[in-house]
Protein backbone atom coordinates (compact mmCIF):
# COMPACT_ATOMS: atom_id res chain seq x y z
CA UNK A 1 0.00 0.00 0.00
CA UNK A 2 1.47 3.34 -0.99
CA UNK A 3 1.73 6.41 1.17
CA UNK A 4 -0.59 8.20 -1.26
CA UNK A 5 -3.23 5.52 -0.81
CA UNK A 6 -2.90 5.80 2.95
CA UNK A 7 -3.08 9.55 3.14
CA UNK A 8 -5.30 10.34 0.18
CA UNK A 9 -3.17 13.33 -0.79
CA UNK A 10 0.16 14.23 -2.28
CA UNK A 11 2.90 12.15 -0.63
CA UNK A 12 5.56 14.88 -0.86
CA UNK A 13 5.57 16.12 2.78
CA UNK A 14 5.05 12.61 4.08
CA UNK A 15 7.78 11.12 1.96
CA UNK A 16 10.29 13.87 2.68
CA UNK A 17 9.90 13.66 6.44
CA UNK A 18 10.01 9.86 6.46
CA UNK A 19 12.86 9.45 4.00
CA UNK A 20 15.02 11.83 5.98
CA UNK A 21 14.35 9.73 9.10
CA UNK A 22 15.73 6.58 7.47
CA UNK A 23 14.38 3.40 5.95
CA UNK A 24 13.32 1.85 9.26
CA UNK A 25 11.10 4.82 10.11
CA UNK A 26 9.28 4.47 6.82
CA UNK A 27 8.76 0.77 7.37
CA UNK A 28 7.44 1.35 10.91
CA UNK A 29 5.05 3.98 9.57
CA UNK A 30 3.65 1.68 6.91
CA UNK A 31 3.41 -1.22 9.36
CA UNK A 32 1.42 0.91 11.77
CA UNK A 33 -1.17 1.74 9.13
CA UNK A 34 -1.35 -1.58 7.35
CA UNK A 35 -1.09 -4.23 10.02
CA UNK A 36 -1.66 -2.62 13.41
CA UNK A 37 -4.94 -0.89 12.46
CA UNK A 38 -7.40 -3.35 10.99
CA UNK A 39 -10.47 -1.13 10.65
CA UNK A 40 -10.29 0.68 7.29
CA UNK A 41 -12.23 3.70 8.58
CA UNK A 42 -9.87 4.09 11.53
CA UNK A 43 -6.89 3.63 9.22
CA UNK A 44 -8.17 6.41 6.95
CA UNK A 45 -8.84 8.76 9.87
CA UNK A 46 -5.39 8.15 11.35
CA UNK A 47 -3.68 8.47 7.97
CA UNK A 48 -5.49 11.76 7.39
CA UNK A 49 -4.29 13.12 10.75
CA UNK A 50 -0.71 12.05 10.05
CA UNK A 51 -0.83 13.51 6.55
CA UNK A 52 -2.10 16.84 7.86
CA UNK A 53 0.55 16.90 10.60
CA UNK A 54 3.35 16.05 8.16
CA UNK A 55 2.22 18.77 5.76
CA UNK A 56 2.20 21.26 8.63
CA UNK A 57 5.68 20.11 9.71
CA UNK A 58 7.01 20.57 6.18
CA UNK A 59 5.57 24.09 6.05
CA UNK A 60 7.03 24.82 9.50
CA UNK A 61 10.49 23.77 8.34
CA UNK A 62 10.76 20.52 10.27
CA UNK A 63 13.15 18.45 8.16
CA UNK A 64 12.56 14.98 9.56
CA UNK A 65 10.06 13.15 11.69
CA UNK A 66 12.94 12.61 14.14
CA UNK A 67 13.21 16.42 14.50
CA UNK A 68 9.64 16.78 15.75
CA UNK A 69 9.59 18.17 19.28
CA UNK A 70 6.71 18.32 21.77
CA UNK A 71 6.45 22.03 20.99
CA UNK A 72 5.67 21.21 17.34
CA UNK A 73 2.94 18.80 18.37
CA UNK A 74 1.49 21.34 20.82
CA UNK A 75 1.44 24.10 18.20
CA UNK A 76 -0.25 21.85 15.63
CA UNK A 77 -2.84 20.63 18.13
CA UNK A 78 -3.58 24.22 19.11
CA UNK A 79 -4.36 24.96 15.47
CA UNK A 80 -6.60 21.90 15.33
CA UNK A 81 -8.68 23.15 18.25
CA UNK A 82 -9.68 26.19 16.20
CA UNK A 83 -11.58 24.18 13.59
CA UNK A 84 -12.17 20.63 14.84
CA UNK A 85 -14.30 19.02 17.52
CA UNK A 86 -12.72 17.99 20.81
CA UNK A 87 -12.97 14.22 20.06
CA UNK A 88 -11.30 14.73 16.68
CA UNK A 89 -8.50 16.81 18.22
CA UNK A 90 -7.96 14.10 20.84
CA UNK A 91 -7.78 11.48 18.11
CA UNK A 92 -5.27 13.55 16.16
CA UNK A 93 -3.17 14.07 19.27
CA UNK A 94 -3.14 10.34 20.02
CA UNK A 95 -2.09 9.50 16.48
CA UNK A 96 0.67 12.10 16.26
CA UNK A 97 1.95 11.29 19.74
CA UNK A 98 2.14 7.63 18.83
CA UNK A 99 3.93 8.44 15.58
CA UNK A 100 6.45 10.88 17.03
CA UNK A 101 6.81 9.71 20.60
CA UNK A 102 6.27 13.36 21.68
N, CA, C and O atoms as CSV, one atom per row, in Angstrom:
chain,resi,resn,atom,element,x,y,z
A,1,UNK,N,N,0.856,-1.183,0.000
A,1,UNK,CA,C,0.000,0.000,0.000
A,1,UNK,C,C,0.892,1.233,0.000
A,1,UNK,O,O,1.816,1.331,0.807
A,2,UNK,N,N,0.630,2.145,-0.872
A,2,UNK,CA,C,1.473,3.335,-0.995
A,2,UNK,C,C,1.088,4.385,0.044
A,2,UNK,O,O,0.001,4.352,0.622
A,3,UNK,N,N,2.010,5.311,0.258
A,3,UNK,CA,C,1.728,6.413,1.165
A,3,UNK,C,C,0.574,7.252,0.643
A,3,UNK,O,O,-0.243,7.746,1.421
A,4,UNK,N,N,0.504,7.415,-0.683
A,4,UNK,CA,C,-0.586,8.199,-1.263
A,4,UNK,C,C,-1.923,7.545,-0.964
A,4,UNK,O,O,-2.891,8.227,-0.626
A,5,UNK,N,N,-1.981,6.232,-1.086
A,5,UNK,CA,C,-3.226,5.524,-0.810
A,5,UNK,C,C,-3.602,5.658,0.654
A,5,UNK,O,O,-4.783,5.759,0.985
A,6,UNK,N,N,-2.616,5.660,1.528
A,6,UNK,CA,C,-2.901,5.802,2.952
A,6,UNK,C,C,-3.406,7.190,3.281
A,6,UNK,O,O,-4.379,7.341,4.020
A,7,UNK,N,N,-2.770,8.177,2.752
A,7,UNK,CA,C,-3.081,9.546,3.143
A,7,UNK,C,C,-4.134,10.203,2.280
A,7,UNK,O,O,-4.799,11.137,2.730
A,8,UNK,N,N,-4.307,9.741,1.049
A,8,UNK,CA,C,-5.298,10.338,0.182
A,8,UNK,C,C,-4.916,11.718,-0.315
A,8,UNK,O,O,-5.787,12.506,-0.684
A,9,UNK,N,N,-3.633,12.022,-0.329
A,9,UNK,CA,C,-3.166,13.325,-0.787
A,9,UNK,C,C,-1.756,13.181,-1.305
A,9,UNK,O,O,-1.191,12.087,-1.288
A,10,UNK,N,N,-1.194,14.260,-1.757
A,10,UNK,CA,C,0.163,14.232,-2.276
A,10,UNK,C,C,1.118,13.679,-1.224
A,10,UNK,O,O,1.063,14.097,-0.068
A,11,UNK,N,N,1.992,12.749,-1.602
A,11,UNK,CA,C,2.902,12.147,-0.633
A,11,UNK,C,C,4.132,12.979,-0.352
A,11,UNK,O,O,4.949,12.564,0.470
A,12,UNK,N,N,4.317,14.122,-0.976
A,12,UNK,CA,C,5.557,14.882,-0.859
A,12,UNK,C,C,5.968,15.185,0.585
A,12,UNK,O,O,7.076,14.812,0.971
A,13,UNK,N,N,5.128,15.850,1.412
A,13,UNK,CA,C,5.570,16.124,2.780
A,13,UNK,C,C,5.811,14.843,3.571
A,13,UNK,O,O,6.774,14.737,4.331
A,14,UNK,N,N,4.931,13.885,3.382
A,14,UNK,CA,C,5.046,12.614,4.079
A,14,UNK,C,C,6.337,11.921,3.707
A,14,UNK,O,O,7.093,11.492,4.580
A,15,UNK,N,N,6.590,11.810,2.430
A,15,UNK,CA,C,7.784,11.121,1.957
A,15,UNK,C,C,9.047,11.828,2.413
A,15,UNK,O,O,9.988,11.173,2.863
A,16,UNK,N,N,9.089,13.131,2.309
A,16,UNK,CA,C,10.292,13.872,2.682
A,16,UNK,C,C,10.625,13.696,4.162
A,16,UNK,O,O,11.783,13.469,4.512
A,17,UNK,N,N,9.640,13.796,5.016
A,17,UNK,CA,C,9.901,13.662,6.445
A,17,UNK,C,C,10.290,12.230,6.824
A,17,UNK,O,O,11.121,12.025,7.709
A,18,UNK,N,N,9.693,11.248,6.159
A,18,UNK,CA,C,10.006,9.860,6.464
A,18,UNK,C,C,11.342,9.434,5.871
A,18,UNK,O,O,12.126,8.753,6.534
A,19,UNK,N,N,11.605,9.823,4.644
A,19,UNK,CA,C,12.863,9.446,4.001
A,19,UNK,C,C,14.038,10.003,4.790
A,19,UNK,O,O,15.037,9.313,4.993
A,20,UNK,N,N,13.922,11.228,5.227
A,20,UNK,CA,C,15.020,11.830,5.979
A,20,UNK,C,C,15.229,11.166,7.336
A,20,UNK,O,O,16.289,11.321,7.943
A,21,UNK,N,N,14.234,10.431,7.816
A,21,UNK,CA,C,14.350,9.726,9.097
A,21,UNK,C,C,14.990,8.355,8.936
A,21,UNK,O,O,15.381,7.737,9.926
A,22,UNK,N,N,15.100,7.878,7.714
A,22,UNK,CA,C,15.728,6.583,7.472
A,22,UNK,C,C,14.723,5.520,7.072
A,22,UNK,O,O,13.521,5.656,7.301
A,23,UNK,N,N,15.234,4.470,6.476
A,23,UNK,CA,C,14.379,3.405,5.950
A,23,UNK,C,C,13.523,2.756,7.030
A,23,UNK,O,O,12.348,2.475,6.791
A,24,UNK,N,N,14.072,2.515,8.190
A,24,UNK,CA,C,13.323,1.846,9.257
A,24,UNK,C,C,12.114,2.663,9.690
A,24,UNK,O,O,11.063,2.094,9.986
A,25,UNK,N,N,12.241,3.970,9.731
A,25,UNK,CA,C,11.104,4.824,10.114
A,25,UNK,C,C,9.972,4.682,9.115
A,25,UNK,O,O,8.807,4.607,9.506
A,26,UNK,N,N,10.295,4.644,7.842
A,26,UNK,CA,C,9.276,4.471,6.818
A,26,UNK,C,C,8.580,3.131,6.933
A,26,UNK,O,O,7.362,3.040,6.776
A,27,UNK,N,N,9.343,2.102,7.205
A,27,UNK,CA,C,8.765,0.766,7.370
A,27,UNK,C,C,7.850,0.737,8.588
A,27,UNK,O,O,6.748,0.193,8.515
A,28,UNK,N,N,8.287,1.310,9.703
A,28,UNK,CA,C,7.439,1.346,10.913
A,28,UNK,C,C,6.144,2.099,10.641
A,28,UNK,O,O,5.074,1.687,11.090
A,29,UNK,N,N,6.242,3.200,9.908
A,29,UNK,CA,C,5.053,3.980,9.572
A,29,UNK,C,C,4.067,3.135,8.780
A,29,UNK,O,O,2.887,3.071,9.125
A,30,UNK,N,N,4.535,2.494,7.734
A,30,UNK,CA,C,3.648,1.678,6.913
A,30,UNK,C,C,3.088,0.498,7.697
A,30,UNK,O,O,1.919,0.147,7.535
A,31,UNK,N,N,3.901,-0.111,8.535
A,31,UNK,CA,C,3.412,-1.223,9.361
A,31,UNK,C,C,2.283,-0.778,10.272
A,31,UNK,O,O,1.293,-1.489,10.447
A,32,UNK,N,N,2.438,0.400,10.848
A,32,UNK,CA,C,1.416,0.911,11.773
A,32,UNK,C,C,0.070,1.046,11.071
A,32,UNK,O,O,-0.967,0.738,11.657
A,33,UNK,N,N,0.078,1.500,9.832
A,33,UNK,CA,C,-1.172,1.743,9.126
A,33,UNK,C,C,-1.679,0.571,8.308
A,33,UNK,O,O,-2.816,0.599,7.837
A,34,UNK,N,N,-0.876,-0.445,8.130
A,34,UNK,CA,C,-1.354,-1.580,7.348
A,34,UNK,C,C,-1.633,-2.805,8.188
A,34,UNK,O,O,-2.557,-3.560,7.885
A,35,UNK,N,N,-0.860,-3.020,9.231
A,35,UNK,CA,C,-1.086,-4.229,10.023
A,35,UNK,C,C,-1.632,-3.957,11.424
A,35,UNK,O,O,-2.419,-4.751,11.939
A,36,UNK,N,N,-1.240,-2.877,12.031
A,36,UNK,CA,C,-1.663,-2.617,13.407
A,36,UNK,C,C,-3.099,-2.106,13.493
A,36,UNK,O,O,-3.764,-2.317,14.507
A,37,UNK,N,N,-3.581,-1.448,12.462
A,37,UNK,CA,C,-4.938,-0.894,12.465
A,37,UNK,C,C,-5.741,-1.666,11.433
A,37,UNK,O,O,-5.535,-1.508,10.229
A,38,UNK,N,N,-6.644,-2.491,11.901
A,38,UNK,CA,C,-7.400,-3.346,10.992
A,38,UNK,C,C,-8.630,-2.682,10.407
A,38,UNK,O,O,-9.018,-2.997,9.282
A,39,UNK,N,N,-9.249,-1.777,11.133
A,39,UNK,CA,C,-10.465,-1.134,10.651
A,39,UNK,C,C,-10.116,-0.103,9.580
A,39,UNK,O,O,-9.360,0.830,9.851
A,40,UNK,N,N,-10.654,-0.255,8.366
A,40,UNK,CA,C,-10.289,0.676,7.292
A,40,UNK,C,C,-10.706,2.119,7.561
A,40,UNK,O,O,-10.019,3.044,7.129
A,41,UNK,N,N,-11.803,2.327,8.256
A,41,UNK,CA,C,-12.228,3.699,8.578
A,41,UNK,C,C,-11.258,4.346,9.564
A,41,UNK,O,O,-10.895,5.513,9.416
A,42,UNK,N,N,-10.845,3.584,10.561
A,42,UNK,CA,C,-9.867,4.092,11.527
A,42,UNK,C,C,-8.547,4.366,10.824
A,42,UNK,O,O,-7.909,5.390,11.069
A,43,UNK,N,N,-8.138,3.457,9.956
A,43,UNK,CA,C,-6.892,3.632,9.216
A,43,UNK,C,C,-6.932,4.924,8.402
A,43,UNK,O,O,-5.958,5.676,8.381
A,44,UNK,N,N,-8.042,5.180,7.740
A,44,UNK,CA,C,-8.166,6.409,6.949
A,44,UNK,C,C,-8.119,7.654,7.845
A,44,UNK,O,O,-7.451,8.635,7.520
A,45,UNK,N,N,-8.825,7.602,8.960
A,45,UNK,CA,C,-8.836,8.760,9.865
A,45,UNK,C,C,-7.438,9.034,10.422
A,45,UNK,O,O,-7.005,10.185,10.485
A,46,UNK,N,N,-6.745,7.986,10.820
A,46,UNK,CA,C,-5.393,8.154,11.353
A,46,UNK,C,C,-4.441,8.639,10.267
A,46,UNK,O,O,-3.619,9.524,10.506
A,47,UNK,N,N,-4.551,8.062,9.079
A,47,UNK,CA,C,-3.678,8.474,7.974
A,47,UNK,C,C,-3.922,9.940,7.619
A,47,UNK,O,O,-2.985,10.672,7.303
A,48,UNK,N,N,-5.178,10.362,7.672
A,48,UNK,CA,C,-5.492,11.762,7.395
A,48,UNK,C,C,-4.818,12.673,8.423
A,48,UNK,O,O,-4.226,13.690,8.060
A,49,UNK,N,N,-4.906,12.311,9.692
A,49,UNK,CA,C,-4.292,13.118,10.749
A,49,UNK,C,C,-2.778,13.192,10.558
A,49,UNK,O,O,-2.186,14.264,10.682
A,50,UNK,N,N,-2.162,12.064,10.260
A,50,UNK,CA,C,-0.712,12.047,10.051
A,50,UNK,C,C,-0.343,12.889,8.834
A,50,UNK,O,O,0.618,13.657,8.873
A,51,UNK,N,N,-1.103,12.744,7.764
A,51,UNK,CA,C,-0.830,13.510,6.553
A,51,UNK,C,C,-0.915,15.007,6.814
A,51,UNK,O,O,-0.057,15.769,6.368
A,52,UNK,N,N,-1.941,15.427,7.531
A,52,UNK,CA,C,-2.096,16.844,7.862
A,52,UNK,C,C,-0.939,17.329,8.738
A,52,UNK,O,O,-0.412,18.422,8.529
A,53,UNK,N,N,-0.552,16.519,9.711
A,53,UNK,CA,C,0.554,16.902,10.595
A,53,UNK,C,C,1.859,17.001,9.813
A,53,UNK,O,O,2.624,17.948,9.996
A,54,UNK,N,N,2.111,16.037,8.952
A,54,UNK,CA,C,3.350,16.047,8.164
A,54,UNK,C,C,3.389,17.254,7.232
A,54,UNK,O,O,4.441,17.871,7.068
A,55,UNK,N,N,2.262,17.595,6.623
A,55,UNK,CA,C,2.221,18.771,5.756
A,55,UNK,C,C,2.516,20.029,6.569
A,55,UNK,O,O,3.253,20.907,6.121
A,56,UNK,N,N,1.938,20.107,7.759
A,56,UNK,CA,C,2.196,21.257,8.634
A,56,UNK,C,C,3.676,21.310,9.010
A,56,UNK,O,O,4.284,22.381,8.993
A,57,UNK,N,N,4.254,20.160,9.349
A,57,UNK,CA,C,5.680,20.105,9.706
A,57,UNK,C,C,6.546,20.607,8.555
A,57,UNK,O,O,7.473,21.391,8.759
A,58,UNK,N,N,6.235,20.147,7.345
A,58,UNK,CA,C,7.011,20.575,6.179
A,58,UNK,C,C,6.937,22.085,6.002
A,58,UNK,O,O,7.943,22.735,5.717
A,59,UNK,N,N,5.744,22.637,6.173
A,59,UNK,CA,C,5.569,24.089,6.052
A,59,UNK,C,C,6.281,24.828,7.178
A,59,UNK,O,O,6.731,25.958,6.989
A,60,UNK,N,N,6.386,24.203,8.343
A,60,UNK,CA,C,7.034,24.825,9.495
A,60,UNK,C,C,8.550,24.656,9.469
A,60,UNK,O,O,9.250,25.169,10.342
A,61,UNK,N,N,9.054,23.938,8.471
A,61,UNK,CA,C,10.494,23.772,8.335
A,61,UNK,C,C,11.085,22.613,9.111
A,61,UNK,O,O,12.302,22.540,9.282
A,62,UNK,N,N,10.251,21.712,9.579
A,62,UNK,CA,C,10.757,20.524,10.269
A,62,UNK,C,C,11.260,19.566,9.189
A,62,UNK,O,O,10.490,19.157,8.319
A,63,UNK,N,N,12.542,19.206,9.237
A,63,UNK,CA,C,13.153,18.447,8.162
A,63,UNK,C,C,12.964,16.952,8.219
A,63,UNK,O,O,13.071,16.275,7.196
A,64,UNK,N,N,12.682,16.421,9.396
A,64,UNK,CA,C,12.560,14.977,9.561
A,64,UNK,C,C,11.592,14.683,10.697
A,64,UNK,O,O,11.428,15.479,11.622
A,65,UNK,N,N,10.966,13.541,10.607
A,65,UNK,CA,C,10.059,13.147,11.689
A,65,UNK,C,C,10.833,13.017,13.010
A,65,UNK,O,O,10.260,13.187,14.086
A,66,UNK,N,N,12.119,12.719,12.922
A,66,UNK,CA,C,12.937,12.614,14.136
A,66,UNK,C,C,13.229,13.983,14.750
A,66,UNK,O,O,13.653,14.065,15.903
A,67,UNK,N,N,13.004,15.059,13.989
A,67,UNK,CA,C,13.213,16.416,14.497
A,67,UNK,C,C,11.982,16.992,15.190
A,67,UNK,O,O,12.051,18.072,15.776
A,68,UNK,N,N,10.869,16.289,15.131
A,68,UNK,CA,C,9.641,16.779,15.750
A,68,UNK,C,C,9.817,16.814,17.267
A,68,UNK,O,O,10.226,15.834,17.888
A,69,UNK,N,N,9.501,17.956,17.833
A,69,UNK,CA,C,9.591,18.168,19.277
A,69,UNK,C,C,8.183,18.330,19.854
A,69,UNK,O,O,7.246,18.644,19.119
A,70,UNK,N,N,8.030,18.118,21.155
A,70,UNK,CA,C,6.710,18.317,21.773
A,70,UNK,C,C,6.108,19.692,21.466
A,70,UNK,O,O,4.888,19.825,21.365
A,71,UNK,N,N,6.942,20.693,21.319
A,71,UNK,CA,C,6.453,22.032,20.989
A,71,UNK,C,C,5.773,22.049,19.619
A,71,UNK,O,O,4.772,22.742,19.437
A,72,UNK,N,N,6.304,21.297,18.660
A,72,UNK,CA,C,5.670,21.208,17.338
A,72,UNK,C,C,4.282,20.578,17.454
A,72,UNK,O,O,3.308,21.068,16.883
A,73,UNK,N,N,4.220,19.495,18.198
A,73,UNK,CA,C,2.937,18.798,18.374
A,73,UNK,C,C,1.938,19.730,19.057
A,73,UNK,O,O,0.782,19.817,18.642
A,74,UNK,N,N,2.382,20.423,20.097
A,74,UNK,CA,C,1.491,21.338,20.822
A,74,UNK,C,C,0.980,22.458,19.920
A,74,UNK,O,O,-0.199,22.809,19.975
A,75,UNK,N,N,1.856,23.018,19.092
A,75,UNK,CA,C,1.444,24.100,18.196
A,75,UNK,C,C,0.432,23.598,17.173
A,75,UNK,O,O,-0.551,24.281,16.884
A,76,UNK,N,N,0.669,22.404,16.624
A,76,UNK,CA,C,-0.250,21.852,15.629
A,76,UNK,C,C,-1.604,21.537,16.261
A,76,UNK,O,O,-2.648,21.819,15.672
A,77,UNK,N,N,-1.586,20.955,17.452
A,77,UNK,CA,C,-2.843,20.631,18.134
A,77,UNK,C,C,-3.609,21.907,18.457
A,77,UNK,O,O,-4.835,21.937,18.350
A,78,UNK,N,N,-2.910,22.941,18.843
A,78,UNK,CA,C,-3.579,24.216,19.115
A,78,UNK,C,C,-4.301,24.720,17.872
A,78,UNK,O,O,-5.416,25.231,17.973
A,79,UNK,N,N,-3.688,24.585,16.714
A,79,UNK,CA,C,-4.359,24.964,15.468
A,79,UNK,C,C,-5.579,24.090,15.213
A,79,UNK,O,O,-6.600,24.576,14.725
A,80,UNK,N,N,-5.483,22.819,15.537
A,80,UNK,CA,C,-6.596,21.900,15.328
A,80,UNK,C,C,-7.809,22.288,16.167
A,80,UNK,O,O,-8.948,22.129,15.727
A,81,UNK,N,N,-7.570,22.793,17.366
A,81,UNK,CA,C,-8.678,23.145,18.253
A,81,UNK,C,C,-9.515,24.305,17.705
A,81,UNK,O,O,-10.651,24.510,18.132
A,82,UNK,N,N,-8.958,25.055,16.768
A,82,UNK,CA,C,-9.678,26.193,16.202
A,82,UNK,C,C,-10.752,25.777,15.203
A,82,UNK,O,O,-11.688,26.536,14.952
A,83,UNK,N,N,-10.630,24.571,14.627
A,83,UNK,CA,C,-11.579,24.175,13.586
A,83,UNK,C,C,-12.209,22.799,13.783
A,83,UNK,O,O,-13.179,22.469,13.102
A,84,UNK,N,N,-11.683,21.999,14.691
A,84,UNK,CA,C,-12.167,20.627,14.841
A,84,UNK,C,C,-12.819,20.399,16.191
A,84,UNK,O,O,-12.577,21.138,17.145
A,85,UNK,N,N,-13.643,19.375,16.261
A,85,UNK,CA,C,-14.297,19.022,17.521
A,85,UNK,C,C,-13.274,18.457,18.504
A,85,UNK,O,O,-12.207,17.992,18.105
A,86,UNK,N,N,-13.606,18.502,19.771
A,86,UNK,CA,C,-12.719,17.988,20.809
A,86,UNK,C,C,-12.367,16.510,20.603
A,86,UNK,O,O,-11.194,16.155,20.725
A,87,UNK,N,N,-13.339,15.630,20.294
A,87,UNK,CA,C,-12.971,14.220,20.064
A,87,UNK,C,C,-12.005,14.051,18.886
A,87,UNK,O,O,-11.101,13.217,18.939
A,88,UNK,N,N,-12.194,14.830,17.838
A,88,UNK,CA,C,-11.297,14.734,16.684
A,88,UNK,C,C,-9.905,15.218,17.045
A,88,UNK,O,O,-8.919,14.598,16.648
A,89,UNK,N,N,-9.802,16.299,17.781
A,89,UNK,CA,C,-8.503,16.807,18.217
A,89,UNK,C,C,-7.806,15.765,19.094
A,89,UNK,O,O,-6.604,15.540,18.953
A,90,UNK,N,N,-8.548,15.136,19.989
A,90,UNK,CA,C,-7.961,14.097,20.840
A,90,UNK,C,C,-7.456,12.926,20.010
A,90,UNK,O,O,-6.396,12.369,20.296
A,91,UNK,N,N,-8.213,12.554,18.985
A,91,UNK,CA,C,-7.777,11.478,18.108
A,91,UNK,C,C,-6.495,11.876,17.378
A,91,UNK,O,O,-5.558,11.082,17.295
A,92,UNK,N,N,-6.450,13.073,16.861
A,92,UNK,CA,C,-5.265,13.551,16.157
A,92,UNK,C,C,-4.060,13.578,17.092
A,92,UNK,O,O,-2.961,13.182,16.705
A,93,UNK,N,N,-4.262,14.037,18.302
A,93,UNK,CA,C,-3.168,14.070,19.272
A,93,UNK,C,C,-2.653,12.666,19.558
A,93,UNK,O,O,-1.442,12.450,19.604
A,94,UNK,N,N,-3.546,11.722,19.747
A,94,UNK,CA,C,-3.140,10.337,20.019
A,94,UNK,C,C,-2.329,9.772,18.864
A,94,UNK,O,O,-1.310,9.115,19.079
A,95,UNK,N,N,-2.774,10.023,17.654
A,95,UNK,CA,C,-2.087,9.497,16.476
A,95,UNK,C,C,-0.691,10.114,16.346
A,95,UNK,O,O,0.292,9.396,16.160
A,96,UNK,N,N,-0.609,11.423,16.444
A,96,UNK,CA,C,0.671,12.099,16.264
A,96,UNK,C,C,1.627,11.768,17.406
A,96,UNK,O,O,2.827,11.609,17.182
A,97,UNK,N,N,1.115,11.663,18.608
A,97,UNK,CA,C,1.955,11.292,19.741
A,97,UNK,C,C,2.524,9.899,19.549
A,97,UNK,O,O,3.699,9.658,19.823
A,98,UNK,N,N,1.700,8.993,19.084
A,98,UNK,CA,C,2.140,7.630,18.827
A,98,UNK,C,C,3.203,7.609,17.736
A,98,UNK,O,O,4.189,6.879,17.836
A,99,UNK,N,N,3.003,8.397,16.713
A,99,UNK,CA,C,3.928,8.441,15.577
A,99,UNK,C,C,5.260,9.051,15.974
A,99,UNK,O,O,6.315,8.551,15.584
A,100,UNK,N,N,5.220,10.120,16.738
A,100,UNK,CA,C,6.446,10.883,17.031
A,100,UNK,C,C,7.080,10.548,18.372
A,100,UNK,O,O,8.260,10.819,18.591
A,101,UNK,N,N,6.300,9.961,19.266
A,101,UNK,CA,C,6.809,9.713,20.604
A,101,UNK,C,C,6.860,10.977,21.452
A,101,UNK,O,O,7.436,10.978,22.540
A,102,UNK,N,N,6.251,12.063,20.947
A,102,UNK,CA,C,6.271,13.357,21.680
A,102,UNK,C,C,5.085,13.448,22.609
A,102,UNK,O,O,4.922,14.449,23.307
